[in-house]
Amino acid sequence: MKRSVRTRIEIPVSRRTFLKGAAIGLAGTALPLTNADASFWEAFFQKYYREMNEEEKKKVIQRLEKEYGQKYKKAIKVGDEKALPGVLFGYGLDLSRCIGCRRCVYACVDENNQSKDPQIHWITVLRFKKGEKFTDLEESEKYYNPKEVPEPGYFYMPVQCQQCENPPCVKACPTQATWKEPDGIVVVDYNWCIGCRYCMAACPYGARKFNWASPNRKAEEINPNTHYLGNRPRYKGVVEKCTFCIQRTRNGRYPACVEACPVGARKFGNLLDPESEMRYLIEHKRVFRLKEDLNTYPKFYYFFAYGR
């Protein structure tokens, strides 16, 4: 008598794969029961961030810190600082001062643990010829590489997440993995992002970036001071974006790009404070917001301190 043998093929399933499969049926796919450890299942069935109580959030953060410590062989702190009461963050950028040096870009990469291979930048500095229509982002030049900046006949316009008050990306997300915090920062929970990229399609500023591969960053280059909703290490297949350096600004510090700018073109502050620098420049400078006609109500203000 022949003996029948059944073989079960175990396929590792991510949250994104699981949700996609749920829509079409998971016939023939077995969850990895034997190979998975407790950490895998804790991450897989992790509750929605905004529905967790403080004790549950604490356990999640402890698990993440342990995972990151094992991966990078160093202690990494994952913060969970809440929005400060009476604060609505706003950003200002003086186009008459920007010289296109990209130091803001590099400071952002280092502070926020962005992948270097494949390369991800939350800030993109655009170059325009003087006299061109500078609100047409698609016609701008991203990859300029002169010997020196600023160049005669050109001006520069950095673009990043505009932290909209009416963010279209939030409306587009099918899992509510992105939302607007009380202090105005639009955040992403990387553990709930399924990588559908609907938010990227919805964003009119091209501010969201997708991890096509596992983010690559050397352990010695990792900034160990992170925030759950900000610069903690990301995963393959998730979207990320600028968070106004949430790990810094909720602790009373400027974003890294503001500190790095050599000409003082970048401003940051509380829009609800009538004595703040942001309120002053909005009330006294020639200010505009990018693509205002779309009714996204950005909290990122471009202005001209002086003419060119």
N, C-alpha and C positions, 0 to 999 in steps of 0.2 A: 504494500500500500504506500502510495506516495504521500509525503507529508507536505501540506501547504504551508508556505511561509509568507507572512505579511510583513512588509517593511514600511515603517512610518518615516517620511522625510520631514525633518524639522527645519523650518524656515524662519530666521529672525524677522520679526515684524515690528516696524516702527509705528508710532501713533498715526503718522500720515498714511502709511500703507494700510493700517488697520481700518482707518476711516474710509479710505477709498474702497477697500474691499467690502466694507459693510454695505456700501451703496450698490454693489453688483453681486454680492454673495461671496462668502469665504469658503466655498466648496473646495475641498481638497487641500486646504492650507491648515497646517497644525501649528498652534502657538508653541514656542520653545519651552516646554515645561521642564525638561531635564537639564538643559544647559543654563537656564536663567537663574540668577541669584536673586536674593531678596531686593537688592538695590534696583534691579531691572524692573521688577513688578511694582515697586514703590513709585518709580518714575512713570511707568506706563499708566498706572491708575491714579496718578496724582490728581487731586481735586483742582478745580478752577481757582486761581489765585484769589480772586475777589470774594470767593465763598469760603475760604479757609479762615479759621480762627487763629489767634496769635500762637497758640501751642502747635497747631498743625504747620503753620509757616515756619516756626522754629525748627521743627523736625525736618522739613524739606531743606532748609538752609544748612542744617548740620549734615545731611546726606550729600548735598552738593559740595560743601567744603571738603568733605572726606574724599569724594570722587576727584575733585580738582587737585587735592593734595597728592593723591596717588598718581595722577597723570603727570603733573608737573614737578613733583618731588620738592614742593615748597608749600608753606602755609598760605592759603588764599582766603581772605575774609569776604564773605558775601553779606553785604548790608541790606537792610530793609527799612531805611529811614522814610518816614511818611512825609507827605506834603505839609509845609508850614502854614499855619493859619494866617489869613490876611495877605497871602502872597500869590501873585499871578506873574510869572516870569515873562519878560520880553527881551528881545535882542535887537541891537542896532548895528548897522554896518555903513561906514562912511566911504562911499565910492570915490570921493574926491581924494582920499588918502591911500586907498589900497594900491599896492605896487605889484601885486601878482607873484609874490615870492613863494607862496605855498607853505610858509612856516606853520600856518594854522592847520593845514592838512596833516603835516608830519606830527605835530603836537597831538592832534586828535587821534591819529593812529596809535601812538604810544600810550596815551592815557586810556583809551577805550578798547585796547586789546584786539584791534582789527587784524584780520588775516593778512599776511605778507605774501602767501603763495597758496591759493590764488589771491591776488591783491584786491583789497576792499578799502575804499575811501568813503567816509560819510560826507566829506566836504569836497565839492568840485569847484575849482576856480576857472571861470570862463574868460576868454580874451576876446575883445571886440575892437575893431578899428573905430577910431573916433568918427562920429557921424553916422554909425550904423544904428539900427534899431535894436537896442540892447535888451528888450523884453522878449525877443524871439530866441529862446534858449536853444532850439533845435539848429539854428544857423550859427551858433557860437563855436569857438575853437577851444577844445579841452586840452589838447596835447602839445601846446607850444613849449619850446625848449631853447630859448635864447641864451646867450652867454651872460647877459645882465638884464635885470629888470629894475625899474619899469622901462619899457621900450617907447621911443618917440612914436607918436601917432596911434598909440593903443591905450585902452583902459581895461580894467579887470573887474569882474563881478563874481565873488564866491557865492555858491548856492548850496544849501543843505536843507534839512527838514525845517519847514516854516512854522511848525508847532501850531497848526490851525485851530481856531476856536470851533470851526465847523469842518472837521477833518473828513474828507471823502474816503480815506483809507479805512477808518473805523467802521463806516457804514458798509464797506465792501467785504470785510472779514467775516467768513461764514462760521468761525469758531469763537469769535469775540476775543481772539488772542491779542488784539491791540485796542487800546482805549485811551481816553484823555483823563489825566489825573486832575485833582482839584487845583493844583498850582499851574495848570495849563500844559504840562509836558505830556506829549503823546508817547506812550510806552508800548513795548512788545513783551509778552511772556513767551520766551523761546520754547518752553516745555509744552505750550499749547498751540504753537504755530504748526500748521500742517504743510506749509510750503506751496500753497496753491498759487501764490503771487497775485491774487486779486487786488490786494492793497497796492502793489506796485503799479498795476494797470490803472488804478483809480487815482494815484498821486499825480497831480499835474506838474510837479517840480522835479521828478526823477530822483527823489531823495532816499528811496528805499533800495537796499542792496540784498541780493540773494546769495546764499552760500551753495554754490554748485558742487563744491567738494568740502571735505573736512577742513575747517580753518587751520592754518599752519602758522604757528608762532613759537619760537624757541622759549624754553622754560625761563631762561634768564631775562627774557624780554617781557614776560608777563607782569602787568601791573597787579599786585596782590590786593589792592584796595578796590573792591568792586561793589556793585549793587545788583540785587536780584533782577530789577527791571532795567538795568543799564549795561555796564561793561563787563559782566561776567562772561566767561568763555562760552562761545556759541557752538552749535551743532551743524553738521551737513544738512542741507535741505530746509533751512529756516531763513527768515527775512530779518534784517537788522537796520538800524537807523540812528541818527543823532538823537540824544536825549537831553541836550543842554548839560551834559556831564552831570547827570542826576546824583552820582556818588560824591560830587564836589559841591554842587549848588545847594543841595539840601543840608549841607554842613557849613554853609556860610562862605563858600569859596567861589571864585569866578570859574567859568568853563576854561579848559586848557587852551582853547584857541584864542580866547581873549587875552590871556597872559602871554601867549607866544607872539602876538602881533607886534612887529618891531616899530610900527608907525602909529599905533593907537587907533586903528581904524575900527576896532570892534568894541561895542558897548553892551552892557548887560545889567539888568536890574528888575525891580519890582514895579509893574505897571500900576499897582494900586497905591503906591507911595507917591504923593504929590511932590515930595522933595527929591525923588530919585533922578539919576542922570537920564534914564529912559524917558521919563515924563518931560524933562526939560527939552530934550532933542525933538520929541514929537511936537511940542508946542512952539518951538522956536526955529526949527530947521526945515528945509525943503524935503519932506518925507514922502515916500511912496511904498506901497506893498506890492509884491509880485503877483500878477494875475488877479488883481482885486475883483475883476468882473466875474470871476467864478464863484464869488460869495463864500470862499473858504475862510476868510477873516484871519489871515496869518498874524502871528505875534512876532514876526521878524520884519523889522523896518529898515529899509534902505534910505539913506539920506546924503545930502551934499553939504558939508561944512563950509565949503567955499567953491567958487566956480573954477573951471579949467579952460 
